[in-house]
Amino acid sequence: PVPAMPTWRQVWHVPVLAAAGVVLAAGLVTAVMHRPKPNYDDAFARGEALARAEKYGEAIDALNKDVGSHGAALTNKQVQKYHLLLGRNLALGQQQLHLDREENNKSIVEQYAEAEKNGAVLEPNDVRLVGGALISLGEVEAAVHRAEKLREAAPAVRVEMYQRLIERALATRGGRPGSGQA
């Protein structure tokens, strides 16, 4: 005997299950294609708020955790802001702790260079911070070049950078400012 063909009453759940799978897949594709882009404004605002509260280490940690791990998803402006904030917080944190470490200074210079590479224009205070790191690293020509860019925009910052350069030069030669030794 040949088995009888199943009736729709017996197999109705198979086409319904297949249709449900197609609808679910279409819904997932639509959700993925139309999901909103991540908003990093809150992360940047948190980093800036911590910096204003002079909690530079926490600001660096927050930026690295909330923004740094999503590097590929950032817009060019966000990359600029990320590297500017990192460089600024590294420099200010080092100043706050009265440190002058080579690895920190290299990181400061790298962060600012990455920001500039992505089109950022440094404010005079940022030029002062990166200039200070350059001076500490002994990169005098680069520091002088940055100071000269401030001739019109921020002459006081420019003078401060030159003073630090002179103090550094005197310190490396064994003289101290005001001691009469050169």
C-alpha positions as CSV (number, residue, x, y, z in Angstrom):
1,P,0.0,0.0,0.0
2,V,1.2,3.5,-0.9
3,P,1.0,6.0,2.0
4,A,-1.6,8.8,1.5
5,M,-0.5,12.3,0.9
6,P,-0.6,14.5,4.0
7,T,-3.5,17.0,4.0
8,W,-3.1,20.8,4.7
9,R,-4.8,20.1,8.0
10,Q,-1.8,18.0,9.0
11,V,1.1,20.2,7.6
12,W,-0.3,23.8,7.9
13,H,2.4,24.7,10.5
14,V,5.3,24.1,8.0
15,P,4.5,27.0,5.6
16,V,3.5,29.3,8.5
17,L,6.8,28.6,10.2
18,A,8.7,29.3,6.9
19,A,6.8,32.6,6.4
20,A,7.5,33.6,10.0
21,G,11.2,32.9,9.4
22,V,11.2,35.1,6.3
23,V,9.4,38.0,8.1
24,L,11.8,37.7,11.1
25,A,14.9,37.8,8.8
26,A,13.4,40.8,6.9
27,G,12.8,42.6,10.2
28,L,16.4,42.0,11.4
29,V,17.8,43.3,8.1
30,T,15.7,46.4,8.3
31,A,16.6,47.0,12.0
32,V,20.3,46.7,11.2
33,M,20.2,48.9,8.2
34,H,18.2,51.7,9.9
35,R,19.8,51.6,13.4
36,P,20.8,55.0,14.6
37,K,24.5,55.9,14.6
38,P,26.1,55.9,18.0
39,N,26.0,59.3,19.7
40,Y,29.4,60.1,21.2
41,D,28.4,63.6,22.3
42,D,27.6,62.4,25.8
43,A,31.0,60.6,26.1
44,F,32.8,63.8,25.0
45,A,30.7,65.9,27.3
46,R,31.6,63.6,30.2
47,G,35.3,63.8,29.3
48,E,35.2,67.5,29.2
49,A,33.3,67.8,32.5
50,L,35.9,65.6,34.2
51,A,38.6,67.7,32.8
52,R,36.9,70.9,34.1
53,A,36.8,69.2,37.5
54,E,40.5,68.6,37.1
55,K,40.0,64.8,37.1
56,Y,42.3,64.3,34.2
57,G,43.0,60.6,34.8
58,E,39.3,59.8,35.0
59,A,38.7,61.9,31.8
60,I,41.4,59.9,30.0
61,D,39.9,56.6,31.2
62,A,36.4,57.7,30.2
63,L,37.4,58.8,26.7
64,N,39.4,55.6,26.1
65,K,36.5,53.4,27.3
66,D,33.6,55.3,25.8
67,V,35.1,56.6,22.6
68,G,38.5,55.1,21.8
69,S,37.2,51.5,21.4
70,H,34.9,52.7,18.6
71,G,37.5,54.4,16.4
72,A,36.3,53.1,13.1
73,A,32.8,54.4,13.7
74,L,33.9,58.0,14.5
75,T,33.5,60.9,12.1
76,N,36.5,63.0,11.3
77,K,35.4,65.8,13.7
78,Q,35.0,63.2,16.5
79,V,38.5,61.8,15.8
80,Q,39.8,65.4,16.1
81,K,38.0,66.0,19.3
82,Y,39.0,62.6,20.8
83,H,42.7,63.2,20.2
84,L,42.6,66.9,21.3
85,L,40.9,65.9,24.5
86,L,43.3,63.1,25.2
87,G,46.4,65.2,24.5
88,R,45.0,68.0,26.6
89,N,44.1,65.7,29.5
90,L,47.5,64.0,29.4
91,A,49.4,67.3,29.5
92,L,47.2,68.8,32.2
93,G,47.3,65.6,34.3
94,Q,51.1,65.5,34.1
95,Q,51.3,69.2,35.1
96,Q,48.9,68.6,38.0
97,L,51.0,65.7,39.3
98,H,54.3,67.7,38.8
99,L,55.6,65.1,36.4
100,D,57.7,65.4,33.3
101,R,58.0,61.9,31.9
102,E,59.3,61.1,28.5
103,E,56.6,58.5,27.7
104,N,53.9,61.0,28.7
105,N,55.4,63.8,26.6
106,K,55.6,61.4,23.6
107,S,52.0,60.5,24.0
108,I,51.0,64.2,24.3
109,V,52.8,65.0,21.0
110,E,51.3,62.0,19.3
111,Q,47.8,62.8,20.3
112,Y,48.1,66.4,19.1
113,A,49.7,65.3,15.9
114,E,46.9,62.8,15.3
115,A,44.3,65.6,15.9
116,E,46.1,67.9,13.4
117,K,46.5,65.1,10.9
118,N,42.7,64.8,11.0
119,G,42.3,68.6,10.4
120,A,42.2,70.0,13.9
121,V,43.4,73.6,14.5
122,L,45.0,73.9,17.9
123,E,44.0,76.7,20.2
124,P,46.9,78.7,21.8
125,N,46.6,76.8,25.1
126,D,46.9,73.5,23.2
127,V,50.0,74.9,21.3
128,R,51.4,75.7,24.7
129,L,50.8,72.2,26.0
130,V,52.2,70.4,23.0
131,G,55.1,72.9,23.0
132,G,55.9,72.1,26.6
133,A,56.0,68.4,25.8
134,L,58.3,69.1,22.8
135,I,60.6,71.2,24.9
136,S,60.8,68.4,27.5
137,L,61.6,66.0,24.8
138,G,64.4,68.3,23.6
139,E,62.7,69.0,20.2
140,V,63.6,72.6,20.3
141,E,63.1,73.4,16.6
142,A,59.6,71.9,16.6
143,A,58.8,73.9,19.8
144,V,60.1,77.2,18.3
145,H,58.1,76.5,15.1
146,R,54.9,76.1,17.1
147,A,55.7,79.3,19.2
148,E,56.2,81.3,16.0
149,K,52.7,80.4,14.9
150,L,51.4,82.3,17.9
151,R,53.1,85.6,17.0
152,E,49.8,87.4,16.3
153,A,47.2,85.1,17.9
154,A,48.6,84.7,21.4
155,P,51.9,86.7,22.0
156,A,51.8,86.0,25.8
157,V,51.7,82.2,25.2
158,R,54.5,82.6,22.7
159,V,56.6,84.5,25.2
160,E,55.9,81.8,27.9
161,M,57.1,79.1,25.5
162,Y,60.3,81.0,24.7
163,Q,60.9,81.5,28.5
164,R,60.5,77.8,29.0
165,L,62.9,77.1,26.1
166,I,65.5,79.5,27.6
167,E,65.1,77.9,31.1
168,R,65.5,74.4,29.6
169,A,68.7,75.5,27.7
170,L,70.2,77.1,30.8
171,A,69.3,74.0,32.9
172,T,71.0,71.7,30.4
173,R,74.2,73.8,30.5
174,G,74.3,73.8,34.2
175,G,73.2,77.5,34.7
176,R,70.1,78.7,36.3
177,P,68.0,81.7,35.3
178,G,69.2,84.7,37.3
179,S,72.4,83.0,38.5
180,G,74.6,84.7,36.0
181,Q,75.9,81.5,34.6
182,A,75.4,80.6,31.0
